[in-house]
Amino acid sequence: MPTISLCMIVKNEEANLACCLDSVADLVDEIIIVDTGSTDRTVEIASRYTEKVYSYSWRDDFSDARNESFSRAAMDYCMWMDADDVLEGTQRDGFLQLKRTLSPDADMIMMRYHTAFDEEGRPTFSYFRERWIRNCPEYRWEGEVHEVIAPKGKIIYSDVAISHRKTGPGDPDRNLRIYRKMIADGKSLEPRQQYYYGRELYYHMQYEEAASVLERFLCAEGGWVENKIEACSVCADCYSRMGREEKALETFLRSMCFDVPRAEICCEIGKHFLEHENYSAAIYWYETALDLPKKEYADGFVQPDCHDYIPLMQLCVCYDRMGNREKAKEYNERAGACKPYSQAYQYNRRYFDSL
């Protein structure tokens, strides 16, 4: 059975660290904590779980810090987590089973990363991340922000999921500040960095600059297809917020130059037509989203609700506004079959009962 080093970088995480480590400490073979300058009880809490707690001078470079943690590892695989990540109790058996049955020639194990949840705690936004990485110099982090290890070797996709349970805003300006500093220092952003720089500008509501950066990314050679598709979605929303609706629609449709339609994009196009009261066109795109098959091991960002719950709810709205109440009620019930606890579904039921 392979051995695993849990490698973490932390700073001022006294509110989260114990919960994270409690969820996984007995499943790994070594815990390495690299502290990047905590002023609270983080180091004290970390020391309860491991003697391998190290101090690191922060250099505005997440890859450098993560590589420092990996360099301390002695086990077969390095596993990373953030302090506000947890391995939910329902995932523990799968984690252990994976560890017991892992092929010895596996180099990188991809696990689902759930980062947003509905009112019942079910994931609404997830994607695969490299989670266990063979411990050798060939596998090292790249990128000052939104760091990544380039996929290579024998890659295994696992059903095990890590949940990101963020409890506070942290430093919302940190990533943008690092990108700005990189540019000021004369560093040229790689395609992936340019994509995430555009996203950071978008999060900061700097829509014009964000659209400009993302357009350059879309026109440039290189870059991951999934990032190109997501860039179309973010860039389109920038145009929409700037009042450039035709450009927004054009950019959503541009995503299909890179691959077949994604359910997430179809829902966005449907929303565009719904907001412009073109219900027939909206219905077409929401039904297209419903018809697209779910990929069990999809790359890129995934919103599972875009394959069923969201288009069903929006089809309910479309048919209601067109005066077809029976059809609208039918779609609401189908949405309710997906999420019977949904407040929107229950509200609609009361609405239809009152008519």
C-alpha positions as CSV (number, residue, x, y, z in Angstrom):
1,M,0.0,0.0,0.0
2,P,1.5,3.4,-0.9
3,T,2.4,5.9,1.7
4,I,1.2,9.5,1.6
5,S,2.7,12.8,2.8
6,L,0.0,15.5,3.5
7,C,1.7,18.7,2.6
8,M,0.1,22.0,3.5
9,I,1.0,25.7,3.4
10,V,-0.9,27.8,6.0
11,K,-1.2,31.3,7.4
12,N,-3.5,32.5,10.2
13,E,-5.8,29.4,10.0
14,E,-6.5,28.8,13.6
15,A,-10.2,28.7,12.8
16,N,-9.9,26.0,10.2
17,L,-6.8,24.0,10.6
18,A,-8.0,21.5,13.2
19,C,-11.1,20.6,11.3
20,C,-9.1,20.0,8.2
21,L,-6.5,17.8,9.9
22,D,-9.1,15.9,12.0
23,S,-10.7,14.8,8.7
24,V,-7.6,13.2,7.2
25,A,-4.8,12.9,9.8
26,D,-5.4,9.2,10.5
27,L,-5.5,8.3,6.8
28,V,-2.1,9.7,5.8
29,D,1.4,8.6,6.8
30,E,3.0,12.0,7.4
31,I,1.9,15.5,7.9
32,I,4.0,18.5,6.8
33,I,3.0,22.0,7.6
34,V,4.7,25.0,6.1
35,D,3.7,28.2,7.9
36,T,4.1,31.4,5.8
37,G,3.9,33.9,8.7
38,S,1.0,33.3,11.0
39,T,0.4,35.7,13.9
40,D,-2.4,33.6,15.5
41,R,-2.4,30.1,17.0
42,T,-1.9,28.2,13.7
43,V,1.6,26.9,14.5
44,E,0.4,25.8,18.0
45,I,-2.5,23.9,16.5
46,A,-0.4,22.3,13.7
47,S,2.1,21.1,16.3
48,R,-0.6,18.9,17.9
49,Y,-0.7,16.8,14.8
50,T,2.9,16.7,13.6
51,E,6.4,17.7,14.6
52,K,7.1,18.6,11.0
53,V,6.1,22.3,11.2
54,Y,8.4,24.7,9.2
55,S,8.6,28.4,8.9
56,Y,8.8,29.9,5.4
57,S,9.3,33.5,4.3
58,W,6.4,34.4,2.0
59,R,7.5,35.6,-1.5
60,D,4.2,36.2,-3.2
61,D,4.6,32.9,-4.9
62,F,2.3,30.0,-4.1
63,S,4.2,27.5,-6.2
64,D,7.4,28.2,-4.3
65,A,5.7,27.7,-1.0
66,R,4.0,24.4,-2.1
67,N,7.3,23.2,-3.5
68,E,8.9,23.9,-0.2
69,S,6.3,21.6,1.5
70,F,6.8,18.9,-1.1
71,S,10.6,19.1,-0.7
72,R,10.1,18.0,3.0
73,A,8.0,14.9,2.1
74,A,9.4,11.4,2.6
75,M,6.5,9.2,1.5
76,D,5.6,7.8,-1.9
77,Y,3.0,10.4,-2.8
78,C,2.5,14.1,-1.8
79,M,-1.0,15.2,-1.1
80,W,-2.0,18.8,-0.8
81,M,-4.9,20.4,1.0
82,D,-5.7,24.0,2.0
83,A,-6.6,24.7,5.7
84,D,-10.3,25.3,4.8
85,D,-10.5,21.9,2.9
86,V,-12.0,18.8,4.5
87,L,-12.4,15.2,3.6
88,E,-16.1,14.6,4.4
89,G,-16.9,11.6,6.5
90,T,-18.7,10.0,3.5
91,Q,-15.5,10.1,1.5
92,R,-13.2,8.4,4.0
93,D,-14.0,4.8,2.9
94,G,-13.3,5.7,-0.7
95,F,-10.1,7.4,0.3
96,L,-8.9,4.2,2.1
97,Q,-10.1,1.9,-0.7
98,L,-8.2,4.0,-3.2
99,K,-5.1,3.8,-1.1
100,R,-5.3,0.0,-0.8
101,T,-5.9,-0.6,-4.5
102,L,-3.8,2.1,-6.1
103,S,-1.8,0.8,-9.0
104,P,1.9,1.1,-8.2
105,D,2.7,2.8,-11.5
106,A,0.2,5.7,-10.9
107,D,1.8,9.1,-11.1
108,M,-1.0,11.5,-10.4
109,I,-4.4,11.0,-8.8
110,M,-7.1,13.4,-9.7
111,M,-9.9,14.0,-7.2
112,R,-13.0,16.0,-7.3
113,Y,-12.8,19.4,-5.7
114,H,-16.2,20.7,-4.5
115,T,-16.2,24.4,-4.0
116,A,-19.9,25.5,-3.8
117,F,-22.9,23.9,-2.3
118,D,-26.7,24.2,-2.2
119,E,-29.0,24.6,0.8
120,E,-28.7,20.9,1.5
121,G,-24.9,20.9,1.2
122,R,-24.9,19.1,-2.2
123,P,-22.1,20.3,-4.5
124,T,-23.1,22.8,-7.2
125,F,-19.6,23.6,-8.5
126,S,-16.7,21.2,-8.8
127,Y,-13.7,20.3,-10.9
128,F,-10.9,17.8,-10.8
129,R,-7.5,18.7,-9.3
130,E,-4.3,16.9,-9.0
131,R,-4.4,15.6,-5.4
132,W,-1.9,12.8,-4.9
133,I,1.3,13.4,-6.8
134,R,4.2,11.0,-7.0
135,N,7.0,12.2,-4.8
136,C,9.8,13.0,-7.2
137,P,11.5,16.2,-8.6
138,E,9.7,15.7,-11.9
139,Y,6.4,16.9,-10.4
140,R,6.6,20.4,-9.1
141,W,4.2,23.3,-8.8
142,E,4.2,26.2,-11.4
143,G,2.7,29.6,-11.3
144,E,2.8,32.3,-8.6
145,V,-1.0,32.3,-8.3
146,H,-3.5,29.5,-9.1
147,E,-0.6,27.2,-9.1
148,V,-0.7,23.9,-10.9
149,I,1.3,20.7,-11.5
150,A,1.3,19.9,-15.2
151,P,-0.5,16.6,-15.8
152,K,1.8,13.9,-17.0
153,G,2.6,10.2,-16.5
154,K,-0.1,7.8,-15.6
155,I,-3.1,9.7,-14.4
156,I,-5.9,8.2,-12.4
157,Y,-9.3,9.8,-12.0
158,S,-10.9,9.0,-8.6
159,D,-14.5,9.5,-7.3
160,V,-13.1,10.7,-4.0
161,A,-13.8,14.4,-3.3
162,I,-12.3,17.1,-1.2
163,S,-14.7,19.8,-0.1
164,H,-13.6,23.4,0.1
165,R,-15.5,25.0,3.1
166,K,-14.3,28.6,3.0
167,T,-15.4,30.3,6.2
168,G,-14.3,33.9,5.5
169,P,-13.3,36.3,2.7
170,G,-9.6,36.0,3.4
171,D,-7.6,38.6,1.5
172,P,-9.8,39.2,-1.6
173,D,-7.2,41.5,-3.2
174,R,-4.2,39.1,-2.7
175,N,-4.2,37.4,-6.1
176,L,-4.8,40.5,-8.1
177,R,-2.0,42.2,-6.2
178,I,0.4,39.4,-7.0
179,Y,-0.5,39.6,-10.7
180,R,-0.1,43.4,-10.8
181,K,3.3,43.0,-9.1
182,M,4.4,40.4,-11.7
183,I,3.4,42.7,-14.5
184,A,5.2,45.7,-12.9
185,D,8.3,43.6,-12.5
186,G,8.3,42.9,-16.3
187,K,7.2,39.3,-16.1
188,S,5.3,38.0,-19.1
189,L,2.1,36.1,-18.2
190,E,1.8,32.6,-19.6
191,P,-1.6,31.8,-21.2
192,R,-2.9,30.2,-18.0
193,Q,-1.8,33.1,-15.9
194,Q,-3.4,35.5,-18.3
195,Y,-6.7,33.6,-18.1
196,Y,-6.7,33.8,-14.3
197,Y,-5.6,37.4,-14.3
198,G,-8.7,38.2,-16.4
199,R,-10.8,36.3,-13.9
200,E,-9.3,38.3,-11.0
201,L,-10.1,41.5,-12.7
202,Y,-13.7,40.3,-13.3
203,Y,-14.1,39.5,-9.6
204,H,-13.0,43.0,-8.8
205,M,-15.7,44.4,-11.2
206,Q,-13.0,45.8,-13.6
207,Y,-15.0,44.6,-16.5
208,E,-13.5,46.5,-19.3
209,E,-9.9,45.5,-18.4
210,A,-11.0,42.0,-17.7
211,A,-12.6,41.6,-21.1
212,S,-9.5,43.0,-22.8
213,V,-7.2,40.5,-21.0
214,L,-9.5,37.6,-21.7
215,E,-9.8,38.5,-25.4
216,R,-6.0,38.5,-25.7
217,F,-6.0,35.0,-24.1
218,L,-8.7,33.8,-26.5
219,C,-6.8,35.0,-29.5
220,A,-3.4,33.7,-28.4
221,E,-2.0,30.3,-29.2
222,G,-1.8,27.8,-26.4
223,G,-3.9,27.6,-23.4
224,W,-6.1,24.8,-22.2
225,V,-9.4,24.3,-24.1
226,E,-11.5,24.2,-20.9
227,N,-9.9,27.6,-19.9
228,K,-10.8,29.0,-23.4
229,I,-14.4,27.9,-23.0
230,E,-14.7,29.3,-19.5
231,A,-13.0,32.5,-20.6
232,C,-15.7,33.0,-23.2
233,S,-18.3,32.7,-20.4
234,V,-16.6,35.2,-18.1
235,C,-15.8,37.6,-20.9
236,A,-19.4,37.5,-22.1
237,D,-20.6,38.4,-18.7
238,C,-18.2,41.4,-18.7
239,Y,-19.7,42.6,-21.9
240,S,-23.2,42.1,-20.5
241,R,-22.4,44.1,-17.4
242,M,-21.1,46.9,-19.7
243,G,-24.4,46.9,-21.5
244,R,-22.9,45.3,-24.7
245,E,-25.5,42.6,-25.0
246,E,-24.9,41.6,-28.6
247,K,-21.2,41.3,-28.0
248,A,-22.0,39.1,-24.9
249,L,-24.1,36.7,-27.0
250,E,-21.4,36.6,-29.7
251,T,-18.8,35.7,-27.1
252,F,-21.0,32.9,-25.5
253,L,-21.4,31.4,-29.0
254,R,-17.7,31.8,-29.6
255,S,-17.1,29.1,-27.0
256,M,-18.3,26.5,-29.5
257,C,-15.4,27.2,-31.7
258,F,-13.3,25.3,-29.2
259,D,-15.5,22.2,-28.5
260,V,-19.1,20.9,-28.4
261,P,-21.5,23.0,-26.3
262,R,-21.3,22.8,-22.6
263,A,-24.5,22.7,-20.5
264,E,-23.2,25.7,-18.5
265,I,-22.8,27.8,-21.6
266,C,-26.2,26.7,-23.0
267,C,-27.8,27.8,-19.7
268,E,-26.1,31.2,-20.0
269,I,-27.3,31.6,-23.6
270,G,-30.8,30.6,-22.5
271,K,-30.6,33.2,-19.7
272,H,-29.7,35.9,-22.3
273,F,-32.8,35.1,-24.4
274,L,-35.0,34.8,-21.4
275,E,-34.0,38.3,-20.1
276,H,-34.7,39.6,-23.6
277,E,-38.1,38.0,-23.6
278,N,-37.3,35.7,-26.5
279,Y,-38.8,32.7,-24.9
280,S,-38.7,30.4,-27.9
281,A,-35.0,30.9,-28.2
282,A,-34.5,30.5,-24.5
283,I,-36.4,27.2,-24.5
284,Y,-34.2,25.9,-27.3
285,W,-31.0,26.5,-25.3
286,Y,-32.4,25.2,-22.0
287,E,-33.6,22.0,-23.7
288,T,-30.2,21.7,-25.4
289,A,-28.6,21.8,-21.9
290,L,-31.0,19.1,-20.7
291,D,-30.1,16.8,-23.7
292,L,-26.3,17.1,-23.2
293,P,-24.9,14.0,-21.5
294,K,-23.1,14.4,-18.2
295,K,-19.5,13.4,-18.4
296,E,-18.5,11.3,-15.5
297,Y,-14.9,12.6,-15.5
298,A,-15.3,15.9,-17.2
299,D,-12.4,18.3,-17.3
300,G,-12.8,22.0,-16.5
301,F,-15.3,23.6,-14.1
302,V,-18.6,21.7,-13.8
303,Q,-22.0,22.9,-12.5
304,P,-24.1,19.7,-12.3
305,D,-27.3,21.7,-11.9
306,C,-26.9,23.0,-15.5
307,H,-27.7,19.5,-16.7
308,D,-31.1,19.3,-15.0
309,Y,-32.3,21.5,-12.2
310,I,-31.4,24.9,-13.6
311,P,-32.8,24.4,-17.2
312,L,-35.9,22.7,-15.8
313,M,-36.6,25.7,-13.5
314,Q,-36.0,28.2,-16.3
315,L,-38.2,26.2,-18.7
316,C,-40.9,26.5,-16.1
317,V,-40.4,30.3,-16.2
318,C,-40.4,30.5,-20.0
319,Y,-43.6,28.5,-20.4
320,D,-45.4,30.4,-17.6
321,R,-44.6,33.7,-19.3
322,M,-45.9,32.3,-22.5
323,G,-49.2,31.5,-20.8
324,N,-48.7,27.7,-20.9
325,R,-49.3,27.0,-17.2
326,E,-49.6,23.2,-17.5
327,K,-46.3,22.9,-19.3
328,A,-44.7,25.3,-16.8
329,K,-46.1,23.3,-13.9
330,E,-44.7,20.1,-15.4
331,Y,-41.2,21.4,-15.6
332,N,-41.4,22.7,-12.1
333,E,-42.3,19.2,-10.9
334,R,-39.4,17.8,-12.8
335,A,-37.1,20.3,-11.2
336,G,-38.6,19.3,-7.8
337,A,-37.7,15.7,-8.5
338,C,-34.0,16.8,-8.7
339,K,-34.2,19.0,-5.5
340,P,-37.4,18.6,-3.5
341,Y,-35.9,20.8,-0.8
342,S,-35.5,23.7,-3.2
343,Q,-37.2,26.9,-1.9
344,A,-37.7,28.1,-5.5
345,Y,-39.4,24.8,-6.4
346,Q,-41.7,25.0,-3.4
347,Y,-42.5,28.7,-4.1
348,N,-43.5,27.7,-7.6
349,R,-45.7,24.9,-6.3
350,R,-47.6,27.4,-4.1
351,Y,-47.9,29.8,-7.0
352,F,-49.4,27.2,-9.3
353,D,-51.8,25.9,-6.6
354,S,-53.0,29.5,-6.1
355,L,-54.0,30.0,-9.7
